[in-house]
Every structure is written in C-alpha cells, then in structure tokens.
C-alpha cells in the first residue's frame, strides 16, 4: 500500500546518506541486503529511494520457470518424435539400379538368408530429410515442398546437379549403402538439405535428425529382418561387398524431389507412396512428371480460389446477405405451409 508522506521523507533520507559515518553505512548496507531477499522489498526500495538496479527476484523466477516449462514441452515433443515421412531423391538411372542389383546378388550368393534384407529396386532413393506428419499436417508438408522449389533453383542458379555414386559402406554393419562420391556437388546438396529442413520447420513441422546429414543410397537393411539375428546373422560382413569397395555405379541428375510416406502402401512399381513432387531444372521429363506438374498447378489454382471464397465469406456484408436470404427463405416456407393448410381445409 502507498504510505502518505513516505516519498518526501525517504527522499531526504537518501540525499543525506553520504554524510553519515562508515558504521552507519555498513549497517544500512546489511539492512539493504536483507531487504532484497524479501519478496516485496524491491517495491519500497525502488519507489522510496529511487534505486533502479535492484534485481526483480519474482520476475526473474517467473521467467526462469516459464523457460523451464517450455524446455520440458520441447523435450517431450522431440521424445515422441517418430518420423513417418521423408523427402526423396528417386534414383532413375538404369545404370545405377543395374549395378546395385549385381551387388545385391553377389551378397545373396554368399548368404541366401540376406535376400529378405535387400531393398527393392523400385525403392532406390537418397533421403534428403525425414519428418513427422499427422493426417492434418500432410497438406502443410505439401505446401512446404512447393515453397522449397524456388529456393533450390536459386541455389543451383540454372545449373544441373549431378550426383556420382561410387563405393560401398555400412552404418554400424546394419545398413548397407552405396556411397555418394566426394566432389563439388556436395556443397549445393548439403545447402539444399539445410534449406529444406528450415522450410519445413518454419511451418511448425518436426523435421530433421540429431546426426549430421550424410547422403547415401541404401541397398540393404539387416535390422528390418530381426529373425536373422536369431539365426546368427548379426551384422553385414565386409567380405560380402569387398569387390565393390571402389566400384563406380554411375551418376544421377537431380530432377525431382518427392514427399513420400514410410508407412503407406507402396506403388505398383515398388516406389514409396508419394504425396507430392517438385521438378527441378530443365531435364527432359516423363509423362508422370508432366502429370505431377499439372496436378500441382491445378492444386495451387484451387487453393487460391478457396482462399478467395473464405475471404468473401468473412466479409460482414456477405454474412448479412446470407442471413437475410436464409431468413427470407424460412418466411416463404412458413407462408407456403400455411397456404397448404388453408387449401386442404377448403377441400374438406
């Protein structure tokens, strides 16, 4: 509560402080320290003595608690993070797919049990980004993919991005993959991966991984066949692929990026269920690419029209007109019902 006359009295006390003895100053300093620890001390000290640098303990604690709550929510959100969609760069070069099939057959010849661990030739791709989407977020993901296209074209500056594949390696002897060779293509590809991650995250989508992006082309997944472990097959033996350590599989030109589902049923050609695609550059494209482009253009036009309709419906004059027409319609129906009753009464 505000005390009458307190401001004048305390102001004069503050002005007279320098003239007091050191013992008095020490006493007041100790008193001031004890006041700071009191929950409401800062109000009286600041208002009465004009001190502005006293820490606002309650405010700081409140902000600290709020920050801790936000961090807990964020940790829980990422703890439940289970990617179910991904951005795919499909492998369409038949030279590459043929070479991978030869590699797979060479591994199977050495251990036929590994046949079940092989990736189907229609599924060969490079994963650019993984994410988690629920049913309501799929359209948001499609929008993010469409927004990504101009950023990629800006990075490439009209140039083609060719991805050369050479050599074989594994992740922990559990996932076998064909390596992307080092070279000048790596920087733009890493840049595209980073801008893709940022674009999706800015839409509020959980996307990306804690580990750094390492582009690769998977040809087998041992962990996908858990019963092999019971049969003694616990790792991919390096001797299975030693003849392909330096093998050159071929080049893939980046021309399309797909938003694919990990869980939905695959297409008849073995490729993943695709929600949407963007075509990059001026590479000659097939009929399916043309269809995808046409569908995307139609979708954007339709989305624009829906937005216009929504804006029109939100206008007060439109809403008033709708209410008026609905009211008039009810009045007419009521009038017709009364007329029908009178007509029937006349007949009887």
Secondary structure, 3 states (H helix, E strand, C coil): CCCCCHHHHHHHHHHHHHHCCHHHHHHHHHHHHHHHCCCCHHHHHHHHHCCCCCCCHHHHHHHHHHHHHHHHHHHHHHHCCCCCEEEEEECCCHHHHHHHHHHHHHHHHHCHHHHHHECCHHHCEEEEEEEECCHHHHHHHHHHHHHHHHHHHHHHCCCCCEEEEEEEEEECCCEEEEEECCCCHHHHHHHHHHHHHHHHHHCCCEECCCCCCCCEEEEEEHHHCCHHHHCCCCCCCHHHCHHHCCCEEEEEECCEEEEEECCCCCCCCCCCCEEEEEECCCCCCCHHHHHHHHHHHHHHHHHHHHHHHHHHHHCHHHHHHHHHHHHHHHHHHHHHHHHHHHHHHHHC
